[in-house]
């Protein structure tokens, strides 16, 4: 069944100007229904009107906006109904055909009609998009003189902001905020205050008051945090983050809670890593953030325990490979654990994990313990394809060539490594000494 049939009931007809107005107009009326305060536009009958509407909606549904807008223009020209012109202009704007919006509005614009506000808004926005900023301000002022709404105040404020007239921009956003008390308006308003009019104290105070009265709206909190960060006010940052965290935890807003927790731990960590760890442990947060902190403080045992928990919970083979590394490093008798460690690497690498780090680690074990030198060389070759200049991987390759009795090859590789890294690392020094002996 053609998809346009979905619209047949709607084509009775109600539709709204997407992106410009939520106003609903009746397109089936044979004469325009105009409130007394509006100029009454004389309309004409057009017999195939409903069919044109149906096809225009179908084109919109199929995203053939160019075709749709031409049908709306035809509908306007045949019926003189300005709701159709509005649709034509809205689609032209959507298609970034701003010149067409301007020329068509110039041709058909009538004052005091029902659609005037939307027409003026599209017209001034199109001028703005074409970087005709002075003209856009003139027309936005005309719009505002007739329709003083928060939306139109913000529009004019935005135009002044682009023109770097920050004082006027701030004034219009203040007037808009007085009407709508909107967090989004406040966001722009306080940004102008803080960065462009040097009214930092009022900017922070406005945000603090709004948050205390309306709750911890995330975007506003982030704005306030950025101001505190500019001033390096660590105490206020931590205080706000703690309040945000408790608020989002109480409201069970998981996504925002995780973001806030990450910020909170980051700031705590700047002063004391162990304090950040205690916070996460107290909150029973067992995640990658805690794992990273364990590694940063070299708490290998706790990292190993957490990795096992995460692997059991997620069955993520990346965790299994990390478990294999720590299992080997924690073992007092490494030879005993090697079979189990290799089995874990085999499972991880065989399951699609293709990280050079794990390939190299397994390669080194196979080579250093003389388990399977050929396979070790194959694995480190794969790792080097991903990171050809990694000195640790080149060291593994050199060690493998040494173990394979390819002393000259091993020496050439190791000489470059020593030139780059020096001999401060004990393992590199041991390998270098052994390989030099091999070439004598």
BAGU-196218 format. One record per residue (C-alpha): x, y, z; residue number from 1; residue in one letter. Coordinates in pm, whole numbers, plus 50000, padded with zeros to 5 digits. Layout:
residues N
NODE       u       v       w     i   aa
NODE       X       Y       Z   NUM    A
...
***
This chain:
residues 440
NODE       u       v       w     i   aa
NODE   50000   50000   50000     1    X
NODE   50151   50341   49909     2    X
NODE   50274   50519   50219     3    X
NODE   50081   50835   50132     4    X
NODE   49762   50657   50240     5    X
NODE   49884   50686   50595     6    X
NODE   49823   51056   50554     7    X
NODE   49470   51045   50419     8    X
NODE   49314   51096   50758     9    X
NODE   49570   51363   50845    10    X
NODE   49507   51524   50509    11    X
NODE   49168   51633   50630    12    X
NODE   49400   51837   50702    13    X
NODE   49609   51937   51002    14    X
NODE   49977   52004   50982    15    X
NODE   50228   52227   51154    16    X
NODE   50532   52419   51045    17    X
NODE   50817   52203   51159    18    X
NODE   51088   52397   51335    19    X
NODE   50913   52730   51314    20    X
NODE   50576   52702   51482    21    X
NODE   50363   52465   51680    22    X
NODE   50053   52637   51549    23    X
NODE   49803   52400   51386    24    X
NODE   49604   52526   51090    25    X
NODE   49307   52374   50910    26    X
NODE   49398   52332   50545    27    X
NODE   49060   52193   50437    28    X
NODE   48879   52514   50494    29    X
NODE   48760   52667   50167    30    X
NODE   48803   53012   50313    31    X
NODE   49067   53126   50557    32    X
NODE   48956   53122   50917    33    X
NODE   49119   53439   51043    34    X
NODE   49087   53587   51387    35    X
NODE   48956   53943   51392    36    X
NODE   49296   54091   51476    37    X
NODE   49448   53948   51157    38    X
NODE   49412   54084   50807    39    X
NODE   49179   53852   50618    40    X
NODE   49347   53715   50309    41    X
NODE   49107   53631   50030    42    X
NODE   49154   53267   49933    43    X
NODE   49067   53077   49614    44    X
NODE   48927   52734   49548    45    X
NODE   49158   52479   49394    46    X
NODE   48984   52151   49312    47    X
NODE   49286   51916   49330    48    X
NODE   49400   52078   49657    49    X
NODE   49372   51761   49867    50    X
NODE   49559   51553   49609    51    X
NODE   49843   51807   49604    52    X
NODE   49854   51799   49983    53    X
NODE   49867   51421   49980    54    X
NODE   50157   51412   49737    55    X
NODE   50342   51692   49917    56    X
NODE   50320   51495   50243    57    X
NODE   50436   51182   50064    58    X
NODE   50739   51365   49926    59    X
NODE   50819   51489   50276    60    X
NODE   50786   51137   50413    61    X
NODE   51027   51013   50144    62    X
NODE   51255   51311   50224    63    X
NODE   51220   51457   49875    64    X
NODE   51200   51804   50020    65    X
NODE   51271   51984   49694    66    X
NODE   50968   51822   49531    67    X
NODE   50754   51879   49839    68    X
NODE   50829   52249   49859    69    X
NODE   50742   52303   49492    70    X
NODE   50401   52147   49553    71    X
NODE   50348   52375   49852    72    X
NODE   50436   52677   49639    73    X
NODE   50187   52562   49375    74    X
NODE   49923   52517   49645    75    X
NODE   49988   52870   49770    76    X
NODE   49972   53024   49425    77    X
NODE   49645   52845   49346    78    X
NODE   49472   52901   49683    79    X
NODE   49639   53211   49828    80    X
NODE   49658   53027   50162    81    X
NODE   49964   53150   50350    82    X
NODE   50000   52832   50550    83    X
NODE   50123   52671   50226    84    X
NODE   50369   52954   50166    85    X
NODE   50496   52901   50518    86    X
NODE   50561   52534   50444    87    X
NODE   50742   52630   50125    88    X
NODE   50963   52875   50313    89    X
NODE   51031   52632   50597    90    X
NODE   51143   52361   50354    91    X
NODE   51355   52613   50162    92    X
NODE   51523   52707   50489    93    X
NODE   51573   52340   50570    94    X
NODE   51737   52298   50229    95    X
NODE   51963   52599   50307    96    X
NODE   51810   52789   50015    97    X
NODE   51813   53113   50211    98    X
NODE   51808   53337   49905    99    X
NODE   51483   53176   49796   100    X
NODE   51332   53241   50140   101    X
NODE   51420   53609   50108   102    X
NODE   51308   53659   49748   103    X
NODE   50981   53470   49797   104    X
NODE   50900   53654   50120   105    X
NODE   50976   53987   49951   106    X
NODE   50729   53895   49679   107    X
NODE   50438   53776   49893   108    X
NODE   50480   53929   50239   109    X
NODE   50167   54093   50383   110    X
NODE   50157   54255   50724   111    X
NODE   49917   54155   51001   112    X
NODE   49834   53811   50869   113    X
NODE   49819   53507   51093   114    X
NODE   50148   53368   50963   115    X
NODE   50341   53694   50991   116    X
NODE   50549   53600   51295   117    X
NODE   50681   53283   51132   118    X
NODE   50742   53463   50804   119    X
NODE   50945   53736   50973   120    X
NODE   51141   53485   51178   121    X
NODE   51237   53280   50872   122    X
NODE   51322   53597   50682   123    X
NODE   51552   53739   50951   124    X
NODE   51714   53397   51009   125    X
NODE   51783   53363   50637   126    X
NODE   51951   53703   50632   127    X
NODE   52158   53593   50929   128    X
NODE   52258   53270   50754   129    X
NODE   52369   53473   50455   130    X
NODE   52584   53683   50694   131    X
NODE   52380   53995   50633   132    X
NODE   52395   54067   51002   133    X
NODE   52285   54431   51000   134    X
NODE   51976   54350   50794   135    X
NODE   51895   54049   51010   136    X
NODE   51895   54275   51316   137    X
NODE   51663   54525   51146   138    X
NODE   51411   54254   51063   139    X
NODE   51446   54080   51398   140    X
NODE   51363   54414   51561   141    X
NODE   51054   54443   51345   142    X
NODE   50958   54088   51445   143    X
NODE   51007   54172   51811   144    X
NODE   50810   54497   51789   145    X
NODE   50508   54295   51676   146    X
NODE   50561   53973   51870   147    X
NODE   50749   54014   52195   148    X
NODE   50813   53654   52294   149    X
NODE   51108   53489   52463   150    X
NODE   51193   53312   52134   151    X
NODE   51211   53637   51942   152    X
NODE   51406   53810   52218   153    X
NODE   51663   53529   52208   154    X
NODE   51677   53549   51830   155    X
NODE   51766   53917   51837   156    X
NODE   52006   53854   52125   157    X
NODE   52181   53588   51916   158    X
NODE   52218   53829   51624   159    X
NODE   52376   54089   51851   160    X
NODE   52602   53821   51995   161    X
NODE   52726   53737   51645   162    X
NODE   52785   54107   51585   163    X
NODE   52988   54119   51910   164    X
NODE   52755   54372   52068   165    X
NODE   52760   54182   52395   166    X
NODE   52585   54446   52604   167    X
NODE   52276   54442   52380   168    X
NODE   52292   54064   52346   169    X
NODE   52292   54031   52724   170    X
NODE   51998   54271   52757   171    X
NODE   51779   54068   52519   172    X
NODE   51867   53738   52684   173    X
NODE   51785   53888   53023   174    X
NODE   51445   53997   52892   175    X
NODE   51387   53650   52746   176    X
NODE   51483   53487   53076   177    X
NODE   51241   53713   53262   178    X
NODE   50965   53567   53043   179    X
NODE   51058   53199   53034   180    X
NODE   51284   53132   53334   181    X
NODE   51446   52870   53110   182    X
NODE   51768   52688   53198   183    X
NODE   51880   52707   52834   184    X
NODE   51833   53083   52824   185    X
NODE   52022   53117   53151   186    X
NODE   52304   52908   53008   187    X
NODE   52361   53158   52727   188    X
NODE   52297   53459   52948   189    X
NODE   52555   53360   53211   190    X
NODE   52806   53263   52945   191    X
NODE   52783   53616   52799   192    X
NODE   52810   53767   53147   193    X
NODE   53114   53564   53246   194    X
NODE   53321   53576   52928   195    X
NODE   53212   53890   52745   196    X
NODE   53084   54152   52990   197    X
NODE   53316   54080   53285   198    X
NODE   53021   54027   53515   199    X
NODE   53164   53707   53662   200    X
NODE   53016   53737   54011   201    X
NODE   52660   53791   53889   202    X
NODE   52703   53509   53640   203    X
NODE   52799   53262   53913   204    X
NODE   52537   53394   54152   205    X
NODE   52261   53358   53892   206    X
NODE   52355   52996   53830   207    X
NODE   52388   52917   54200   208    X
NODE   52046   53066   54278   209    X
NODE   51874   52892   53987   210    X
NODE   52025   52555   54080   211    X
NODE   51927   52593   54444   212    X
NODE   51568   52674   54344   213    X
NODE   51521   52440   54047   214    X
NODE   51750   52146   54113   215    X
NODE   52081   52024   53976   216    X
NODE   52024   52067   53602   217    X
NODE   52331   51904   53453   218    X
NODE   52419   52159   53183   219    X
NODE   52390   52448   53426   220    X
NODE   52602   52265   53682   221    X
NODE   52870   52198   53421   222    X
NODE   52867   52568   53327   223    X
NODE   52909   52666   53691   224    X
NODE   53186   52409   53736   225    X
NODE   53368   52554   53435   226    X
NODE   53354   52899   53597   227    X
NODE   53490   52761   53923   228    X
NODE   53762   52583   53730   229    X
NODE   53860   52907   53555   230    X
NODE   53915   53053   53900   231    X
NODE   54075   52733   54037   232    X
NODE   53822   52728   54321   233    X
NODE   53877   52364   54414   234    X
NODE   53658   52372   54725   235    X
NODE   53353   52496   54535   236    X
NODE   53416   52243   54257   237    X
NODE   53421   51950   54499   238    X
NODE   53124   52083   54696   239    X
NODE   52910   52116   54383   240    X
NODE   53019   51780   54243   241    X
NODE   52934   51606   54570   242    X
NODE   52590   51768   54575   243    X
NODE   52532   51676   54211   244    X
NODE   52638   51318   54277   245    X
NODE   52407   51276   54575   246    X
NODE   52118   51435   54386   247    X
NODE   52156   51217   54076   248    X
NODE   52204   50907   54291   249    X
NODE   51880   50980   54475   250    X
NODE   51696   51035   54145   251    X
NODE   51855   50721   53996   252    X
NODE   51966   50907   53685   253    X
NODE   52226   50652   53579   254    X
NODE   52383   50821   53277   255    X
NODE   52431   51160   53441   256    X
NODE   52534   50991   53766   257    X
NODE   52819   50811   53589   258    X
NODE   52937   51130   53421   259    X
NODE   52931   51317   53751   260    X
NODE   53109   51035   53933   261    X
NODE   53385   51044   53674   262    X
NODE   53431   51418   53724   263    X
NODE   53421   51384   54102   264    X
NODE   53681   51107   54109   265    X
NODE   53901   51305   53872   266    X
NODE   53905   51604   54107   267    X
NODE   53954   51392   54417   268    X
NODE   54239   51212   54241   269    X
NODE   54421   51537   54172   270    X
NODE   54473   51574   54545   271    X
NODE   54479   51216   54672   272    X
NODE   54455   50898   54464   273    X
NODE   54386   50679   54766   274    X
NODE   54097   50905   54867   275    X
NODE   53946   50854   54522   276    X
NODE   53987   50477   54558   277    X
NODE   53820   50482   54902   278    X
NODE   53531   50681   54758   279    X
NODE   53468   50427   54482   280    X
NODE   53509   50131   54717   281    X
NODE   53268   50287   54967   282    X
NODE   53015   50345   54688   283    X
NODE   53072   49983   54577   284    X
NODE   53159   50103   54227   285    X
NODE   53350   49825   54056   286    X
NODE   53436   49958   53712   287    X
NODE   53718   50059   53480   288    X
NODE   53769   50384   53669   289    X
NODE   53856   50197   53989   290    X
NODE   54070   49954   53788   291    X
NODE   54269   50245   53644   292    X
NODE   54323   50387   53991   293    X
NODE   54445   50051   54126   294    X
NODE   54696   50039   53843   295    X
NODE   54806   50397   53902   296    X
NODE   54892   50321   54266   297    X
NODE   55037   49979   54168   298    X
NODE   54788   49784   54377   299    X
NODE   54823   49475   54156   300    X
NODE   54640   49241   54390   301    X
NODE   54323   49453   54402   302    X
NODE   54343   49511   54027   303    X
NODE   54358   49133   53977   304    X
NODE   54056   49075   54201   305    X
NODE   53858   49347   54024   306    X
NODE   53948   49208   53682   307    X
NODE   53815   48867   53782   308    X
NODE   53491   49029   53901   309    X
NODE   53455   49227   53578   310    X
NODE   53528   48924   53361   311    X
NODE   53271   48709   53540   312    X
NODE   53018   48990   53509   313    X
NODE   53076   49076   53141   314    X
NODE   53258   48779   52985   315    X
NODE   53475   49042   52813   316    X
NODE   53786   48867   52679   317    X
NODE   53990   49184   52714   318    X
NODE   53958   49143   53090   319    X
NODE   54067   48780   53059   320    X
NODE   54388   48883   52882   321    X
NODE   54457   49137   53156   322    X
NODE   54394   48867   53417   323    X
NODE   54655   48650   53244   324    X
NODE   54915   48927   53270   325    X
NODE   54854   48994   53639   326    X
NODE   54831   48623   53720   327    X
NODE   55180   48580   53581   328    X
NODE   55319   48891   53750   329    X
NODE   55173   48798   54090   330    X
NODE   55292   48437   54085   331    X
NODE   55581   48352   54316   332    X
NODE   55666   48049   54100   333    X
NODE   55600   48164   53746   334    X
NODE   55671   47829   53582   335    X
NODE   55375   47673   53765   336    X
NODE   55124   47931   53635   337    X
NODE   55252   47951   53278   338    X
NODE   55019   47679   53135   339    X
NODE   54712   47851   53281   340    X
NODE   54835   48194   53172   341    X
NODE   54892   48074   52814   342    X
NODE   54548   47910   52811   343    X
NODE   54389   48243   52907   344    X
NODE   54580   48427   52634   345    X
NODE   54482   48162   52380   346    X
NODE   54117   48200   52472   347    X
NODE   54131   48579   52455   348    X
NODE   54326   48599   52129   349    X
NODE   54125   48316   51976   350    X
NODE   53802   48494   52065   351    X
NODE   53879   48798   51851   352    X
NODE   54093   49013   52081   353    X
NODE   54367   49139   51851   354    X
NODE   54561   49379   52069   355    X
NODE   54933   49406   52002   356    X
NODE   55009   49428   52374   357    X
NODE   54862   49083   52443   358    X
NODE   55020   48929   52134   359    X
NODE   55360   49055   52243   360    X
NODE   55316   48943   52604   361    X
NODE   55228   48588   52503   362    X
NODE   55507   48590   52243   363    X
NODE   55763   48682   52508   364    X
NODE   55648   48403   52741   365    X
NODE   55666   48146   52462   366    X
NODE   56013   48264   52364   367    X
NODE   56167   48334   52704   368    X
NODE   56059   47999   52850   369    X
NODE   56148   47810   52531   370    X
NODE   55791   47683   52496   371    X
NODE   55728   47761   52128   372    X
NODE   55979   48009   51985   373    X
NODE   55840   47989   51630   374    X
NODE   55487   48075   51746   375    X
NODE   55631   48352   51961   376    X
NODE   55801   48505   51659   377    X
NODE   55477   48483   51460   378    X
NODE   55285   48656   51738   379    X
NODE   55533   48941   51784   380    X
NODE   55536   48992   51406   381    X
NODE   55156   49050   51426   382    X
NODE   55207   49294   51712   383    X
NODE   55471   49485   51514   384    X
NODE   55236   49517   51218   385    X
NODE   55015   49725   51445   386    X
NODE   55295   49915   51619   387    X
NODE   55613   49882   51408   388    X
NODE   55824   50118   51621   389    X
NODE   55735   49979   51963   390    X
NODE   56069   49911   52137   391    X
NODE   55923   49648   52372   392    X
NODE   55796   49447   52076   393    X
NODE   56127   49487   51890   394    X
NODE   56305   49362   52202   395    X
NODE   56081   49052   52200   396    X
NODE   56164   48997   51832   397    X
NODE   56537   49035   51897   398    X
NODE   56514   48790   52188   399    X
NODE   56327   48543   51969   400    X
NODE   56592   48567   51697   401    X
NODE   56860   48512   51960   402    X
NODE   56679   48206   52090   403    X
NODE   56655   48082   51730   404    X
NODE   57035   48122   51697   405    X
NODE   56997   48407   51445   406    X
NODE   57262   48608   51627   407    X
NODE   57337   48863   51354   408    X
NODE   56970   48946   51309   409    X
NODE   56923   48970   51685   410    X
NODE   57230   49195   51716   411    X
NODE   57112   49438   51446   412    X
NODE   56772   49467   51610   413    X
NODE   56912   49503   51962   414    X
NODE   57168   49764   51860   415    X
NODE   56891   49995   51741   416    X
NODE   56692   49934   52061   417    X
NODE   56992   50019   52282   418    X
NODE   57056   50331   52074   419    X
NODE   56697   50446   52132   420    X
NODE   56634   50332   52490   421    X
NODE   56978   50304   52649   422    X
NODE   57071   50037   52901   423    X
NODE   56886   50158   53209   424    X
NODE   56626   49882   53180   425    X
NODE   56770   49561   53333   426    X
NODE   56595   49334   53083   427    X
NODE   56727   49525   52783   428    X
NODE   57076   49520   52934   429    X
NODE   57060   49142   52994   430    X
NODE   56938   49079   52639   431    X
NODE   57207   49305   52495   432    X
NODE   57483   49128   52688   433    X
NODE   57361   48782   52582   434    X
NODE   57319   48882   52217   435    X
NODE   57664   49044   52202   436    X
NODE   57814   48720   52336   437    X
NODE   57625   48525   52070   438    X
NODE   57792   48724   51789   439    X
NODE   58150   48663   51912   440    X
***
